[in-house]
């Protein structure tokens, strides 16, 4: 019996296609989880920095050092780095899936687009806290 006449081949191909789809969806869920984690870290770092800057302004600078500024800055840096690494890993996974299967139809990954947006905002928050630009954010 030739291979082309085997009725199991379309079923096997369908199962393979579904497995690739599941792998892609798993990669997207993982990227979204990393995006939530890094966004929480960046937001917390920004909030810590701004909150203690506000307290320092209210107290006239008494008793508060720069340690809270550095804590906020470290959280923003770590969150930004985590998102950068997760985004790079996601791109590598998608590339690996495309090499194994040319039928991956969707070129644009929405979580990847979201991660890139959050990454840009994280870098903006990092620059804001690092350089304390007076015309942005007070």
Secondary structure per residue as TSV (DSSP state, phi and psi in degrees):
chain	resnum	aa	ss	phi	psi
A	1	X	-	360.0	120.6
A	2	X	-	-68.0	155.5
A	3	X	G	-62.8	-36.2
A	4	X	G	-67.3	-23.0
A	5	X	G	-90.8	-3.1
A	6	X	-	-73.6	120.1
A	7	X	T	-70.5	-12.4
A	8	X	H	-79.3	-18.0
A	9	X	H	-64.7	-48.2
A	10	X	H	-61.5	-37.1
A	11	X	H	-65.7	-41.6
A	12	X	H	-64.8	-40.3
A	13	X	H	-65.0	-39.3
A	14	X	H	-64.3	-41.7
A	15	X	H	-64.9	-37.7
A	16	X	H	-65.3	-43.5
A	17	X	H	-59.6	-44.0
A	18	X	H	-65.8	-35.1
A	19	X	H	-64.9	-41.5
A	20	X	H	-63.4	-41.3
A	21	X	H	-62.0	-42.8
A	22	X	H	-63.0	-39.8
A	23	X	H	-64.3	-41.3
A	24	X	H	-65.6	-43.4
A	25	X	H	-64.4	-38.0
A	26	X	H	-63.7	-40.5
A	27	X	H	-64.7	-38.4
A	28	X	H	-68.2	-40.2
A	29	X	H	-63.8	-39.2
A	30	X	H	-64.4	-43.8
A	31	X	H	-62.9	-40.5
A	32	X	H	-63.7	-37.5
A	33	X	H	-65.4	-42.7
A	34	X	H	-64.9	-36.6
A	35	X	H	-64.9	-43.1
A	36	X	H	-62.5	-42.7
A	37	X	H	-64.0	-47.2
A	38	X	H	-69.2	-36.2
A	39	X	H	-64.1	-39.3
A	40	X	H	-63.7	-41.5
A	41	X	H	-65.3	-44.6
A	42	X	H	-64.6	-43.7
A	43	X	H	-63.5	-43.0
A	44	X	H	-64.6	-42.8
A	45	X	H	-62.1	-43.3
A	46	X	H	-64.5	-43.2
A	47	X	H	-64.8	-42.4
A	48	X	H	-60.8	-47.1
A	49	X	H	-61.4	-47.6
A	50	X	H	-69.1	-37.3
A	51	X	H	-64.3	-48.1
A	52	X	H	-74.3	-25.8
A	53	X	H	-66.6	-38.5
A	54	X	H	-64.5	-45.2
A	55	X	H	-62.0	-40.3
A	56	X	H	-64.8	-38.2
A	57	X	H	-67.4	-38.7
A	58	X	H	-70.0	-39.2
A	59	X	H	-84.3	-6.0
A	60	X	T	77.4	19.6
A	61	X	S	86.0	9.7
A	62	X	-	-80.4	125.6
A	63	X	S	83.2	-9.1
A	64	X	-	-110.8	123.8
A	65	X	-	-94.5	-162.1
A	66	X	S	-89.7	2.0
A	67	X	H	-63.6	-36.0
A	68	X	H	-70.6	-34.6
A	69	X	H	-61.4	-44.2
A	70	X	H	-70.5	-34.2
A	71	X	H	-62.8	-47.4
A	72	X	H	-61.6	-42.3
A	73	X	H	-62.9	-42.3
A	74	X	H	-63.6	-41.2
A	75	X	H	-62.5	-40.8
A	76	X	H	-65.7	-43.5
A	77	X	H	-62.9	-47.5
A	78	X	H	-63.8	-43.5
A	79	X	H	-61.8	-40.2
A	80	X	H	-67.4	-42.6
A	81	X	H	-64.5	-42.3
A	82	X	H	-60.1	-44.0
A	83	X	H	-66.8	-37.2
A	84	X	H	-61.7	-46.0
A	85	X	H	-66.9	-40.9
A	86	X	H	-65.1	-38.4
A	87	X	H	-66.1	-43.3
A	88	X	H	-62.9	-40.9
A	89	X	H	-65.2	-39.5
A	90	X	H	-63.5	-43.1
A	91	X	H	-61.7	-40.8
A	92	X	H	-64.9	-39.7
A	93	X	H	-65.1	-43.8
A	94	X	H	-63.1	-39.1
A	95	X	H	-64.1	-42.1
A	96	X	H	-63.7	-40.6
A	97	X	H	-66.1	-38.5
A	98	X	H	-66.1	-35.2
A	99	X	H	-65.7	-34.1
A	100	X	H	-81.8	-23.7
A	101	X	-	-146.3	117.1
A	102	X	T	-80.2	-4.3
A	103	X	T	-92.9	9.9
A	104	X	-	-63.5	111.3
A	105	X	-	-77.4	-44.6
A	106	X	-	-84.4	120.8
A	107	X	-	-84.2	-34.5
A	108	X	-	-92.1	126.6
A	109	X	-	-99.2	117.0
A	110	X	H	-62.3	-41.7
A	111	X	H	-61.9	-33.0
A	112	X	H	-65.7	-40.9
A	113	X	H	-63.8	-42.2
A	114	X	H	-64.5	-41.1
A	115	X	H	-63.7	-39.6
A	116	X	H	-64.5	-38.3
A	117	X	H	-65.7	-46.9
A	118	X	H	-64.0	-36.2
A	119	X	H	-62.9	-43.6
A	120	X	H	-63.4	-41.4
A	121	X	H	-66.7	-35.1
A	122	X	H	-65.4	-42.0
A	123	X	H	-64.9	-38.6
A	124	X	H	-63.5	-42.5
A	125	X	H	-64.6	-39.6
A	126	X	H	-61.0	-46.2
A	127	X	H	-64.5	-37.6
A	128	X	H	-63.4	-45.3
A	129	X	H	-73.1	-39.3
A	130	X	H	-66.5	-44.5
A	131	X	H	-100.2	-9.8
A	132	X	-	46.9	57.3
A	133	X	-	-66.5	122.8
A	134	X	T	-70.5	-25.5
A	135	X	T	-82.5	-4.4
A	136	X	S	-121.1	122.1
A	137	X	-	77.6	0.9
A	138	X	-	80.6	360.0
